């Protein structure tokens, strides 16, 4: 969110019956194992995850003698990423040094005749997949080829087009001194496909199910290199998606909008929007000195409303105990009792105080509770929303708390506000690897929130004054997008990959456009000389203005763009919002939210598009 400006995008058991018998070469023999110039013994070791119960899993290695002579013993080595470990094992002696694991045969299952195979198993914790496998010091695919190095690891796969039964994976190429032949696609440690390209669509999956994917390259000699990093994916559906009646339709109401914008709570009624929303986030309260504080006392609870400005047509009196927006929201809820109102704290301008607040989450939560539940307006609010931009990352200012700070704060909020109040948060939509969504424990915090509002807008804008021009709220990637991972699909996929259910995620819609001037190219990707003129801010304009002054001339990645004269704008229209709402439903998301009410037309056509799209 913003107070005046924002950058979201630049700116998610028991052991089964034990396995059987044996595998390969003796430890003593490893002293004389093949040198790099010699061929290694002909044997293979393959891994499979046989079960996963959330808090742990069972893995199995199988060693096979593919040669013509007997093997007398075997040793399998591999690496697990940090956080993944073996907790118990059977049919092998398993030891570790850091993240490096070694399994050696038992005294009774070392010999292995030609063509024979043996398995050993283990229980583990974590979600990582093994990499760097070696069998008796050589490649687990049968040994290295003299004079030919194995390939490197491919890039960690990305996931897109996630449905109930399918996912599309893409990855960056591996390198090899003699050339890459193809790639093995591993799902939960088991190979499900071998492809020659850099993408694969896995179909036939189960709805609402967690999967882990990794990629392994093969060179022209059929040697495999290390396994890539893993990508967690959860398919949609599975009976956990909210139904149409449960969809969130949330809008932000800004306290400063009552000034220059002349936008008041009554406008929600006169536009017809009040009948088409489920939630209002009132923005913003401040975060100062480790506490929640009032953002604008005059607008919040002191401004006197005349009869023509008031929701119920009754003027405020000089001596009434509560006036301002809070009293108008109270009147709105009397007419529309289904609407839930949350008080939002932070935002782009006021997020700098969260770092100090995170140092004592319980005290921070107590201050917020006392303010939100102040007897003067306790009946107005149904909970709290935190707009921290961004935990352990940089927005207007840089936070250096730590990755656990968000989880700790949300846990304290839930403990203080209890189950009877809503606790939500607006979060980054940075879908890049190592970006903002990887900087904090969003998955850990998710257990304490009712839902996240994913700020899937402001991916691109005139902070890049010379362009390239790009839609600020792309639903998907597209050819020429300035930054991969800066789109709604990438953000939602990353968050689902962290184990966060779609039923806790709302898609963000901007009721405004971002624009450049000095542009000659009509389609995205053109150069510019700076921000286009805007009513309140250069490079930013309300939808209600743009639909008249610069109508859409095209669409890209699920959003609209327009060129009028030398100005180039991108924004959402009722048609593109309809497309996005269809996507929200296909992804099993909780619903949608928008920033913010005053950018809409007098008859609320964008809010109506969200409403009708989610029915």
C-alpha positions in Angstrom: 0.0 0.0 0.0 0.9 3.6 0.0 0.2 6.8 1.8 1.1 8.8 -1.3 3.3 6.5 -3.4 4.4 2.9 -3.4 6.5 0.3 -5.1 5.4 -3.2 -4.5 7.1 -5.1 -7.3 10.5 -3.4 -7.2 9.7 -2.1 -4.2 6.3 -16.4 -1.6 5.4 -41.8 11.4 6.3 -44.4 11.4 8.9 -46.1 9.4 7.5 -48.3 6.7 8.6 -51.9 6.4 12.3 -51.8 6.0 13.9 -52.3 2.6 15.8 -55.4 1.8 19.3 -56.2 0.8 22.5 -54.8 -0.4 24.7 -52.7 -2.7 28.2 -52.0 -3.8 32.0 -51.8 -3.3 33.9 -52.0 0.0 35.4 -49.0 1.9 38.8 -50.6 1.7 38.4 -50.8 -2.1 37.7 -47.1 -2.2 41.3 -46.3 -1.4 42.1 -47.8 -4.8 39.0 -46.6 -6.6 39.2 -45.4 -10.1 41.3 -42.3 -10.7 39.9 -39.6 -12.9 41.5 -41.3 -15.9 39.9 -44.7 -15.1 36.4 -45.9 -15.7 34.4 -46.4 -12.5 32.6 -49.7 -11.6 29.3 -50.1 -13.4 26.7 -49.6 -10.8 23.9 -47.1 -10.1 22.1 -45.6 -7.1 18.7 -44.0 -7.4 16.6 -42.1 -4.8 12.9 -41.9 -4.2 10.7 -40.2 -1.6 8.3 -43.0 -0.6 6.0 -41.0 1.7 5.6 -37.5 3.2 3.5 -36.7 6.2 4.2 -32.9 6.5 6.5 -32.9 9.5 8.7 -35.6 8.0 9.2 -38.0 5.1 10.6 -41.4 4.2 13.3 -41.8 1.6 14.8 -44.8 -0.1 18.0 -45.4 -2.0 18.3 -48.4 -4.4 21.7 -49.6 -5.6 22.0 -51.8 -8.6 25.0 -53.7 -10.0 24.8 -53.0 -13.7 28.2 -54.6 -14.5 29.4 -58.1 -15.1 31.3 -58.7 -11.9 30.2 -58.9 -8.3 30.5 -56.0 -6.0 31.6 -56.7 -2.4 30.4 -53.5 -0.7 29.0 -50.1 -1.4 29.0 -46.5 -0.1 26.4 -43.9 -1.2 27.1 -40.2 -0.5 24.8 -37.2 -1.1 24.2 -33.6 0.1 20.9 -32.3 1.6 20.2 -28.6 1.7 20.2 -26.9 5.1 17.1 -27.8 7.0 16.8 -31.3 5.6 18.3 -34.2 7.6 18.1 -38.0 8.2 16.7 -38.8 11.6 16.9 -42.6 11.5 17.9 -45.3 8.9 17.7 -49.0 8.3 19.7 -51.5 6.2 22.7 -49.1 6.1 24.9 -47.2 8.5 24.2 -43.5 7.8 26.4 -40.7 9.1 26.8 -37.0 8.3 29.3 -34.2 8.3 27.3 -30.9 8.1 24.9 -31.3 5.2 26.9 -34.2 3.6 25.5 -37.7 4.2 27.2 -41.1 3.9 25.5 -44.5 3.9 27.5 -47.7 4.1 26.3 -51.2 3.7 25.7 -53.5 6.7 28.0 -56.5 7.2 25.3 -58.8 5.8 24.2 -56.8 2.7 27.4 -55.6 1.0 27.9 -58.2 -1.8 25.9 -57.6 -4.9 25.9 -60.0 -7.9 25.6 -58.7 -11.5 22.1 -57.5 -12.2 21.1 -57.6 -8.5 19.9 -54.6 -6.5 19.4 -53.7 -2.9 17.6 -50.8 -1.0 18.1 -49.0 2.2 15.7 -46.5 3.7 15.5 -43.6 6.2 13.2 -41.2 7.9 13.9 -37.5 7.5 12.8 -34.0 8.2 12.7 -31.0 5.9 11.6 -30.6 2.3 14.9 -30.7 0.3 16.0 -33.2 -2.3 19.4 -34.9 -2.4 22.2 -33.6 -4.7 25.7 -34.5 -5.6 25.2 -38.3 -5.3 28.2 -40.5 -5.4 28.4 -44.3 -5.4 31.7 -45.6 -4.2 33.2 -42.3 -5.2 31.8 -42.2 -8.7 28.7 -40.9 -10.3 25.5 -42.6 -9.1 24.5 -43.0 -12.8 27.3 -45.5 -13.4 30.5 -43.6 -13.0 32.2 -40.8 -14.8 33.5 -41.0 -18.3 37.3 -40.7 -18.8 38.1 -37.1 -19.9 34.5 -36.0 -19.7 33.3 -33.9 -16.8 29.7 -34.3 -15.7 27.3 -31.3 -16.3 26.6 -28.5 -13.9 23.3 -28.2 -12.0 20.5 -26.5 -13.9 18.7 -23.5 -12.4 16.0 -24.1 -9.7 12.8 -24.6 -11.7 10.1 -22.0 -11.6 6.4 -23.0 -11.6 3.5 -21.4 -13.5 0.1 -22.3 -14.8 -0.7 -24.2 -11.6 -4.2 -25.8 -11.8 -5.9 -28.7 -10.0 -4.1 -31.3 -12.0 -1.1 -29.7 -13.7 1.9 -27.4 -13.4 4.4 -26.0 -15.9 8.1 -26.0 -14.9 10.8 -23.9 -16.5 14.5 -23.7 -15.6 17.8 -22.2 -16.8 20.2 -24.4 -18.7 23.1 -26.4 -17.2 26.6 -26.3 -18.8 28.9 -29.1 -19.8 32.2 -29.4 -21.6 30.8 -31.7 -24.2 27.3 -30.5 -24.4 23.9 -31.2 -22.7 21.8 -34.1 -24.0 18.6 -33.7 -22.0 17.2 -33.1 -18.5 15.5 -35.4 -16.0 12.5 -33.9 -14.2 12.3 -35.2 -10.6 9.1 -35.0 -8.6 9.5 -35.8 -4.9 12.9 -37.3 -5.8 11.6 -39.6 -8.5 12.2 -39.1 -12.2 8.9 -38.4 -14.0 10.2 -37.2 -17.4 13.3 -36.7 -19.5 13.1 -33.7 -21.9 15.4 -31.9 -24.3 14.1 -28.4 -23.6 14.0 -26.1 -20.6 10.3 -26.5 -19.8 7.9 -29.3 -18.9 4.3 -29.5 -18.0 3.5 -32.2 -15.5 -0.2 -33.4 -15.8 -2.3 -35.9 -13.9 -1.6 -34.4 -10.5 -4.0 -34.5 -7.6 -5.9 -31.3 -6.5 -4.8 -29.6 -3.3 -1.6 -31.6 -3.1 2.0 -30.6 -2.3 4.8 -31.6 -4.7 8.5 -30.9 -4.9 10.3 -30.6 -8.2 14.0 -30.5 -9.2 15.9 -30.9 -12.4 19.0 -32.9 -13.3 21.0 -32.5 -16.5 22.5 -35.3 -18.6 25.4 -34.8 -20.9 26.1 -36.5 -24.3 27.7 -39.5 -22.4 24.6 -39.8 -20.3 26.3 -38.6 -17.2 24.2 -36.7 -14.7 25.3 -33.7 -12.7 24.1 -32.4 -9.4 20.4 -31.9 -8.9 19.0 -28.3 -9.0 17.4 -26.6 -6.1 13.9 -27.8 -5.4 10.6 -25.9 -6.1 7.6 -26.6 -3.9 4.2 -26.6 -5.7 0.7 -27.0 -4.3 -2.0 -27.7 -6.8 -5.3 -25.8 -6.5 -8.6 -27.3 -5.5 -8.8 -30.3 -3.3 -11.8 -29.1 -1.3 -10.0 -26.2 0.4 -10.9 -23.4 -1.9 -13.4 -20.8 -0.6 -16.8 -20.9 -2.3 -18.3 -17.9 -4.1 -20.1 -16.8 -0.9 -16.9 -16.6 1.0 -14.9 -14.5 -1.5 -13.3 -11.4 0.0 -14.0 -8.1 -1.9 -12.0 -5.6 0.0 -11.2 -1.9 -0.7 -8.9 0.5 1.0 -10.3 3.8 2.2 -7.6 6.5 2.9 -8.1 9.0 5.6 -6.3 11.8 3.6 -8.8 11.3 0.8 -11.3 13.6 2.6 -9.1 16.6 1.7 -8.0 17.3 -1.8 -9.8 14.3 -3.3 -13.0 15.1 -1.5 -13.8 11.4 -1.2 -15.9 10.4 1.9 -17.5 7.3 3.3 -20.8 8.5 1.8 -19.3 8.0 -1.7 -19.3 4.3 -1.1 -23.1 4.4 -0.8 -23.8 6.9 -3.6 -21.5 4.9 -6.0 -23.3 1.6 -5.2 -19.9 0.2 -4.0 -21.0 -0.5 -0.4 -23.4 -3.2 -1.5 -20.6 -4.9 -3.4 -17.8 -5.2 -0.8 -17.2 -7.4 2.2 -14.3 -5.6 3.9 -12.8 -2.1 4.2 -9.2 -1.4 5.2 -9.0 2.0 6.8 -5.6 3.5 6.0 -3.5 4.4 7.8 -2.6 4.4 11.4 1.0 5.2 12.2 3.7 3.0 13.8 5.9 5.1 16.1 8.2 4.2 19.0 7.2 0.6 19.0 3.5 1.4 19.2 0.4 1.8 17.0 -0.6 5.5 16.9 -3.3 7.7 15.3 -2.5 8.7 11.7 -4.7 11.8 11.2 -6.8 12.7 14.3 -8.9 15.3 12.4 -9.9 13.1 9.6 -10.1 10.0 11.8 -12.5 11.2 14.5 -12.8 15.0 14.7 -14.0 16.3 11.3 -17.6 17.6 11.5 -19.8 16.3 8.6 -22.7 18.3 7.2 -25.9 16.6 6.4 -25.2 16.4 2.7 -21.8 14.8 3.3 -23.1 12.3 5.9 -23.9 8.6 5.2 -27.3 8.9 6.9 -28.1 12.5 5.9 -27.7 13.8 9.4 -25.1 16.5 10.3 -22.7 16.1 13.2 -23.1 18.3 16.2 -20.4 20.2 18.0 -20.7 18.1 21.2 -21.1 14.6 19.9 -18.4 12.2 21.3 -17.3 10.8 17.9 -17.1 12.5 14.5 -14.9 12.2 11.4 -14.4 9.0 9.3 -14.9 6.7 12.3 -18.4 7.9 12.9 -19.2 7.8 9.2 -18.0 4.2 9.1 -20.2 3.4 12.1 -23.2 4.8 10.1 -22.1 2.8 7.1 -22.0 -0.5 9.1 -25.5 0.3 10.4 -26.8 0.2 6.9 -24.5 -2.6 5.6 -23.9 -4.8 8.6 -22.1 -7.5 6.5 -19.1 -5.1 6.0 -16.1 -5.8 8.2 -13.8 -2.8 8.8 -10.1 -3.2 9.7 -7.7 -0.5 10.8 -4.6 -0.6 8.7 -1.2 0.5 10.2 1.9 1.3 8.3 1.9 1.7 4.6 4.7 2.9 2.3 5.4 6.1 4.3 4.9 4.8 7.8 6.6 1.3 7.7 9.8 2.6 9.2 8.5 2.1 12.7 7.9 -1.7 12.4 11.5 -2.6 13.1 11.4 -1.1 16.6 7.9 -2.6 17.1 9.3 -6.1 16.2 11.8 -5.9 19.0 9.0 -6.3 21.5 6.0 -7.9 19.6 3.9 -8.4 22.7 4.1 -4.7 23.7 3.5 -3.6 20.2 0.4 -5.9 19.9 -0.9 -4.5 23.2 -0.6 -0.9 22.1 -2.4 -1.7 18.8 -5.2 -3.5 20.7 -5.7 -0.6 23.1 -6.0 1.8 20.2 -8.2 -0.3 17.9 -10.4 -1.2 20.9 -10.6 2.3 22.3 -14.2 2.6 23.8 -14.9 5.6 21.6 -14.7 3.6 18.4 -14.3 -0.1 19.4 -17.6 -1.0 17.6 -16.3 0.4 14.3 -13.5 -2.0 13.8 -13.5 -5.8 13.3 -9.8 -6.3 13.5 -6.3 -5.0 12.4 -4.3 -5.0 9.2 -0.5 -4.5 9.1 1.0 -3.0 6.0 4.7 -3.6 6.7 6.7 -2.6 3.6 8.8 -4.7 4.0 10.0 -7.1 6.8 13.7 -7.6 6.7 13.9 -5.8 3.4 13.8 -2.4 1.8 10.9 -0.2 0.9 10.9 3.6 1.6 13.3 2.6 4.4 15.2 -0.6 5.0 14.3 -3.0 7.8 17.0 -5.2 9.3 15.0 -6.9 12.0 15.4 -10.6 11.0 13.5 -13.2 9.0 11.5 -14.3 12.0 10.2 -10.8 12.8 7.1 -10.9 10.7 6.1 -14.3 12.2 6.7 -13.0 15.7 4.7 -9.9 15.2 1.7 -11.7 13.7 1.8 -14.3 16.4 1.6 -11.6 19.0 -1.2 -9.9 17.2 -3.3 -13.0 17.0 -2.6 -13.8 20.7 -3.8 -10.3 21.8 -6.7 -9.8 19.3 -7.9 -13.4 19.7 -10.0 -15.4 17.4 -13.0 -13.0 17.5 -11.1 -10.3 15.5 -9.6 -10.4 12.1 -5.8 -10.2 11.8 -4.5 -9.6 8.3 -1.5 -8.2 6.5 -0.6 -6.6 3.1 2.5 -8.2 1.7 5.0 -7.9 -1.1 4.4 -9.5 -4.5 8.0 -9.9 -5.3 8.2 -13.3 -7.0 11.9 -13.3 -7.7 14.2 -15.9 -6.2 15.9 -14.3 -3.2 13.5 -11.3 -3.3 11.3 -9.7 -0.7 9.1 -12.8 -0.2 12.2 -14.8 0.6 13.5 -12.3 3.1 11.0 -13.1 5.9 9.0 -16.1 7.2 5.7 -15.4 5.4 4.8 -19.1 5.7 5.3 -19.1 9.4 3.3 -15.9 9.9 0.5 -17.2 7.7 -0.8 -19.5 10.5 -1.7 -16.4 12.5 -3.5 -14.3 9.8 -7.0 -14.6 8.4 -5.6 -13.7 5.0 -2.8 -11.9 3.1 -3.4 -9.0 0.7 -0.8 -9.6 -2.0 0.2 -6.2 -3.5 0.2 -7.4 -7.1 0.6 -3.9 -8.6 3.4 -1.3 -8.9 5.7 -3.8 -10.4 6.9 -1.2 -12.9 6.6 2.5 -13.0 8.4 5.8 -13.5 11.0 5.2 -10.8 12.6 3.9 -14.0 12.1 7.3 -15.6 13.4 6.4 -19.1 11.4 3.2 -19.2 11.1 0.7 -20.6 7.3 1.2 -20.5 5.6 -1.8 -18.9 2.2 -2.6 -17.3 2.4 -1.9 -13.6 0.1 -4.8 -12.7 0.8 -7.8 -15.1 -1.1 -10.9 -14.3 1.4 -13.1 -16.0 4.9 -12.8 -17.5 5.2 -11.8 -21.2 7.9 -11.5 -23.8 10.0 -8.5 -23.0 8.9 -8.1 -19.4 11.6 -5.9 -17.7 12.0 -8.3 -14.7 11.0 -11.9 -14.5 9.2 -12.7 -11.2 7.5 -9.3 -11.2 3.9 -10.5 -12.0 0.9 -11.7 -10.1 1.2 -15.3 -11.1 4.9 -15.5 -10.0 4.0 -14.0 -6.6 1.1 -16.3 -5.9 3.0 -19.3 -7.1 5.9 -18.5 -4.8 3.6 -18.0 -1.8 1.8 -21.3 -2.6 5.2 -22.9 -2.9 6.0 -21.9 0.6 2.9 -23.9 1.7 0.5 -21.0 2.1 -3.0 -22.0 1.0 -4.6 -20.0 -1.8 -7.6 -19.6 0.5 -5.4 -17.2 2.5 -4.4 -15.0 -0.4 -6.2 -12.0 -2.0 -5.1 -10.6 -5.4 -4.5 -6.9 -5.5 -5.9 -4.5 -8.1 -4.9 -0.9 -8.6 -7.7 1.6 -9.3 -5.1 3.9 -10.9 -2.5 3.8 -13.7 1.2 4.3 -14.0 2.5 6.4 -16.9 5.4 7.8 -18.8 5.8 10.7 -21.3 8.1 11.2 -24.3 7.0 7.8 -25.6 6.8 7.0 -29.3 6.2 3.2 -29.1 2.6 2.2 -28.7 3.3 -1.3 -27.3 5.1 -2.0 -24.1 8.9 -1.8 -24.1 9.3 1.8 -25.4 11.7 4.4 -24.0 10.5 7.6 -22.2 11.7 10.9 -21.0 10.0 10.9 -17.6 6.7 10.5 -15.8 3.5 11.6 -17.4 1.6 14.4 -15.8 -0.8 13.3 -13.0 -3.5 15.1 -11.0 -1.8 14.4 -7.6 1.5 12.8 -8.5 3.6 12.6 -11.7 3.4 9.2 -13.3 0.2 8.3 -11.4 -3.4 8.9 -12.3 -6.9 7.6 -11.2 -8.8 5.2 -13.4 -11.8 7.6 -13.5 -9.5 10.2 -15.3 -7.6 7.8 -17.6 -10.7 6.1 -19.0 -11.7 9.5 -20.4 -8.4 11.2 -21.2 -6.4 8.2 -22.4 -8.6 5.2 -23.2 -7.0 1.8 -23.5 -5.5 0.9 -26.9 -4.3 -2.7 -26.1 -3.8 -5.4 -23.5 -0.8 -7.4 -22.4 -0.4 -10.0 -19.6 -3.9 -9.6 -18.4 -3.9 -5.8 -18.1 -4.5 -2.8 -20.3 -2.3 -0.1 -21.7 -2.9 3.1 -23.6 -1.0 5.6 -25.7 -2.3 9.1 -26.2 0.0 11.6 -27.7 3.4 11.1 -26.2 2.0 9.7 -22.9 1.8 5.9 -22.2 -0.2 4.5 -19.4 -1.1 1.1 -18.0 -4.1 0.4 -15.8 -6.9 -2.1 -15.2 -10.3 -1.8 -16.8 -13.6 -3.7 -16.0 -12.6 -6.2 -18.8 -9.1 -6.9 -17.5 -10.5 -7.1 -13.9 -12.9 -9.7 -15.1 -10.0 -11.7 -16.5 -8.2 -11.4 -13.2 -11.2 -12.5 -11.2 -11.6 -15.6 -13.3 -7.9 -16.3 -12.5 -8.6 -15.7 -8.8 -11.3 -18.4 -8.9 -9.2 -20.8 -10.9 -6.4 -20.5 -8.4 -8.6 -21.1 -5.4 -7.7 -17.7 -3.9 -9.6 -16.1 -1.0 -10.7 -13.1 -3.1 -9.4 -9.7 -4.2 -8.7 -6.3 -2.8 -8.0 -2.9 -4.4 -6.1 0.3 -3.8 -8.2 2.5 -3.4 -11.8 3.5 -3.6 -11.4 7.1 -4.7 -9.7 6.1 -8.0 -13.0 4.5 -9.2 -15.7 6.2 -11.2 -18.7 7.9 -9.6 -20.8 4.7 -10.3 -18.1 2.3 -9.0 -17.5 0.4 -12.2 -14.2 -1.1 -11.1 -15.6 -2.3 -7.8 -18.6 -3.7 -9.6 -16.2 -5.6 -11.9 -14.5 -7.2 -8.9 -17.9 -8.0 -7.4 -19.4 -9.6 -10.5 -16.2 -11.4 -11.4 -16.2 -13.2 -8.0 -19.8 -14.3 -8.0 
